[in-house]
Amino acid sequence: MLKVNEIYFSIQGESSKAGLPCVFVRLTYCNLRCTYCDTEYAFYEGRDLSIDEVISEVKKFNCKLVEITGGEPLVQMDNCLELMKKLCDDGFEVMIETGGSLTIKDINPRVKIIMDIKCPSSGMLKKNLFENIKYLKQIDEVKFVIGDREDYEWSKEQILKHSLTEKCEVIFSVVFGKLEPVTLVNWIIEDKLKIRFQLQMHKYIWHPEMKGV
């Protein structure tokens, strides 16, 4: 069984898939407590569903792009891995959003991994599992959520240290409401970084605190 917070159909707000219709499966629980977390409601709330029940609900939306998110979906490791495998077997294009503190080594290679590397202002710097970097594929994406200049400079160091842009796409986004997007964009342009900037599109379409979007 999986503890599921919500399953809903919306527009993908982040990653290189931004703007595409997507089914979101938000799993309950998280092992991190980031200072800027916007989904604290997923820490504990949820209903118990079998993997087949989850897939049945996903199929109702008639959309082939599916994202597994949280919380931290890999807290429910074994069932989460099985869910993603079955979705792939059923012909879905599957993505997982993970905080980067739990191993990604056993994730099905057909799944697109979007993995955070936690910056200093998150308060979770020591939780980064840098071993995960060796398991990244070309189709995967690494995300840094930037809250201030210290985060930015630290993120640049990690890109160089781990040769991240050679492994997969690297994404920078702002901590919503803390750092102005134009400020981060200007830093990126000044340094000619070969990374992708993104906004959390859904927070501009709907109210920033709205659930199920």
C-alpha positions as CSV (number, residue, x, y, z in Angstrom):
1,M,0.0,0.0,0.0
2,L,1.0,3.6,-0.6
3,K,0.0,6.6,1.6
4,V,-1.2,9.1,-1.0
5,N,-1.9,12.7,-0.3
6,E,-3.5,13.6,-3.6
7,I,-3.8,12.7,-7.2
8,Y,-4.7,15.5,-9.6
9,F,-4.5,16.7,-13.2
10,S,-2.9,20.0,-14.0
11,I,-0.2,21.8,-15.9
12,Q,3.4,20.9,-15.2
13,G,4.8,24.0,-13.5
14,E,8.5,23.2,-13.4
15,S,11.3,21.3,-15.2
16,S,11.9,21.0,-18.9
17,K,8.3,19.7,-19.1
18,A,6.9,23.0,-17.9
19,G,3.6,23.9,-19.5
20,L,2.6,20.3,-20.4
21,P,-0.6,18.7,-19.1
22,C,0.5,16.2,-16.3
23,V,-1.0,13.9,-13.7
24,F,0.5,14.4,-10.3
25,V,0.7,11.7,-7.7
26,R,1.6,13.3,-4.4
27,L,2.8,10.8,-1.8
28,T,2.6,11.5,1.9
29,Y,5.6,11.9,4.3
30,C,8.9,13.7,4.1
31,N,12.2,13.2,5.8
32,L,13.3,16.9,5.3
33,R,12.1,20.2,6.7
34,C,13.2,22.8,4.3
35,T,12.7,26.4,5.4
36,Y,10.8,27.3,2.3
37,C,8.6,24.2,2.0
38,D,5.3,24.8,0.3
39,T,3.8,21.4,0.7
40,E,3.8,20.8,4.5
41,Y,0.3,19.5,4.2
42,A,1.8,16.4,2.6
43,F,3.9,15.5,5.7
44,Y,1.2,13.5,7.3
45,E,-2.2,13.7,5.5
46,G,-3.1,10.9,3.1
47,R,-5.2,7.8,2.3
48,D,-4.0,4.3,1.8
49,L,-4.2,3.0,-1.8
50,S,-2.8,0.0,-3.5
51,I,-0.5,0.5,-6.5
52,D,-3.3,-0.8,-8.8
53,E,-5.7,1.7,-7.3
54,V,-3.3,4.6,-7.9
55,I,-2.8,3.6,-11.5
56,S,-6.5,3.2,-12.0
57,E,-7.0,6.8,-10.8
58,V,-4.2,8.1,-13.0
59,K,-5.7,6.5,-16.1
60,K,-9.0,8.4,-15.6
61,F,-7.3,11.6,-16.7
62,N,-6.2,10.2,-20.1
63,C,-2.8,11.8,-19.9
64,K,0.5,10.0,-20.5
65,L,2.8,12.3,-18.5
66,V,2.8,11.4,-14.8
67,E,4.9,13.0,-12.0
68,I,5.5,11.2,-8.7
69,T,6.1,13.9,-6.0
70,G,5.6,14.6,-2.3
71,G,6.6,15.3,0.4
72,E,9.4,13.0,-0.4
73,P,8.1,10.0,-2.5
74,L,11.2,7.9,-1.8
75,V,10.3,7.7,1.9
76,Q,7.9,4.9,0.7
77,M,10.8,3.4,-1.3
78,D,9.8,-0.1,-2.3
79,N,6.2,0.7,-3.2
80,C,7.2,3.9,-5.0
81,L,9.7,2.1,-7.1
82,E,7.1,-0.6,-8.0
83,L,4.5,2.1,-8.8
84,M,6.9,3.8,-11.3
85,K,7.9,0.5,-12.9
86,K,4.2,-0.4,-13.5
87,L,3.4,3.0,-14.9
88,C,6.3,2.7,-17.3
89,D,5.2,-0.8,-18.3
90,D,1.7,0.7,-19.0
91,G,3.2,3.2,-21.4
92,F,3.3,6.3,-19.2
93,E,6.1,8.9,-19.4
94,V,7.1,9.0,-15.7
95,M,8.9,11.6,-13.7
96,I,9.9,11.7,-10.0
97,E,10.6,14.8,-8.0
98,T,12.9,14.0,-5.1
99,G,14.8,16.0,-2.5
100,G,18.1,14.3,-3.0
101,S,18.6,12.9,0.5
102,L,17.5,9.3,-0.3
103,T,19.2,7.0,-2.8
104,I,18.0,7.1,-6.5
105,K,20.1,4.1,-7.5
106,D,17.2,1.7,-7.9
107,I,14.8,4.0,-9.8
108,N,13.8,2.4,-13.1
109,P,16.0,3.8,-15.9
110,R,12.9,4.8,-17.9
111,V,12.0,7.3,-15.2
112,K,13.1,11.0,-15.5
113,I,14.5,12.0,-12.2
114,I,14.3,15.7,-11.0
115,M,16.6,15.9,-8.0
116,D,17.1,18.8,-5.7
117,I,20.5,19.6,-4.3
118,K,19.7,21.5,-1.2
119,C,21.3,25.0,-0.8
120,P,22.4,26.5,2.5
121,S,19.3,28.6,3.1
122,S,17.1,25.4,2.9
123,G,18.5,24.4,6.3
124,M,19.0,20.9,4.9
125,L,22.5,21.2,3.5
126,K,23.8,18.3,5.5
127,K,21.1,16.0,4.1
128,N,22.4,16.1,0.6
129,L,23.3,12.6,-0.6
130,F,26.0,13.5,-3.1
131,E,26.5,9.8,-4.0
132,N,23.3,10.2,-6.0
133,I,25.1,12.2,-8.6
134,K,26.8,9.1,-10.0
135,Y,23.4,7.6,-10.7
136,L,22.1,10.5,-12.8
137,K,21.3,9.9,-16.5
138,Q,21.3,12.4,-19.4
139,I,17.5,12.6,-19.3
140,D,17.5,13.6,-15.6
141,E,17.6,17.1,-14.1
142,V,19.2,18.6,-11.1
143,K,17.5,21.6,-9.4
144,F,18.9,24.2,-7.1
145,V,16.4,26.4,-5.3
146,I,18.1,29.7,-4.7
147,G,17.2,32.0,-1.8
148,D,20.1,34.5,-1.7
149,R,23.6,35.2,-3.1
150,E,25.2,32.6,-0.8
151,D,23.0,29.9,-2.3
152,Y,23.9,31.1,-5.8
153,E,27.6,31.0,-5.2
154,W,27.4,27.7,-3.4
155,S,25.4,26.2,-6.3
156,K,28.0,27.3,-8.8
157,E,30.7,25.6,-6.8
158,Q,28.7,22.3,-6.8
159,I,28.2,22.5,-10.6
160,L,32.0,22.7,-11.1
161,K,32.9,20.3,-8.4
162,H,30.6,17.5,-9.7
163,S,30.7,18.4,-13.4
164,L,26.9,18.6,-13.3
165,T,26.2,20.2,-16.6
166,E,28.1,17.3,-18.3
167,K,25.8,14.7,-16.6
168,C,22.4,16.2,-17.1
169,E,20.4,19.4,-17.3
170,V,20.8,21.8,-14.4
171,I,18.0,24.1,-13.3
172,F,18.0,27.2,-11.0
173,S,14.8,28.6,-9.5
174,V,14.1,31.1,-6.8
175,V,12.7,30.6,-3.3
176,F,9.2,32.0,-4.1
177,G,8.7,35.4,-2.3
178,K,12.3,35.6,-1.0
179,L,14.4,36.3,-4.1
180,E,13.2,38.2,-7.1
181,P,13.4,36.2,-10.3
182,V,15.1,39.1,-12.2
183,T,17.9,39.2,-9.7
184,L,18.7,35.5,-10.2
185,V,18.4,35.9,-14.0
186,N,20.9,38.8,-13.9
187,W,23.4,36.7,-12.0
188,I,23.1,33.8,-14.4
189,I,23.6,36.1,-17.4
190,E,26.5,37.9,-15.8
191,D,28.3,34.6,-15.2
192,K,27.2,33.1,-18.5
193,L,26.1,29.9,-16.7
194,K,25.0,27.1,-19.0
195,I,21.9,26.2,-16.9
196,R,18.2,26.5,-17.3
197,F,16.3,29.2,-15.3
198,Q,12.7,28.3,-14.3
199,L,9.8,29.8,-12.5
200,Q,7.2,27.8,-10.6
201,M,4.7,28.4,-13.3
202,H,1.7,27.2,-11.3
203,K,2.3,29.8,-8.6
204,Y,1.7,32.5,-11.2
205,I,-1.3,30.9,-12.8
206,W,-3.1,30.2,-9.5
207,H,-2.8,31.5,-6.0
208,P,0.7,30.5,-4.6
209,E,-0.9,28.5,-1.8
210,M,-3.6,26.7,-3.7
211,K,-3.5,22.9,-3.5
212,G,-4.1,20.4,-6.3
213,V,-2.6,22.5,-9.0
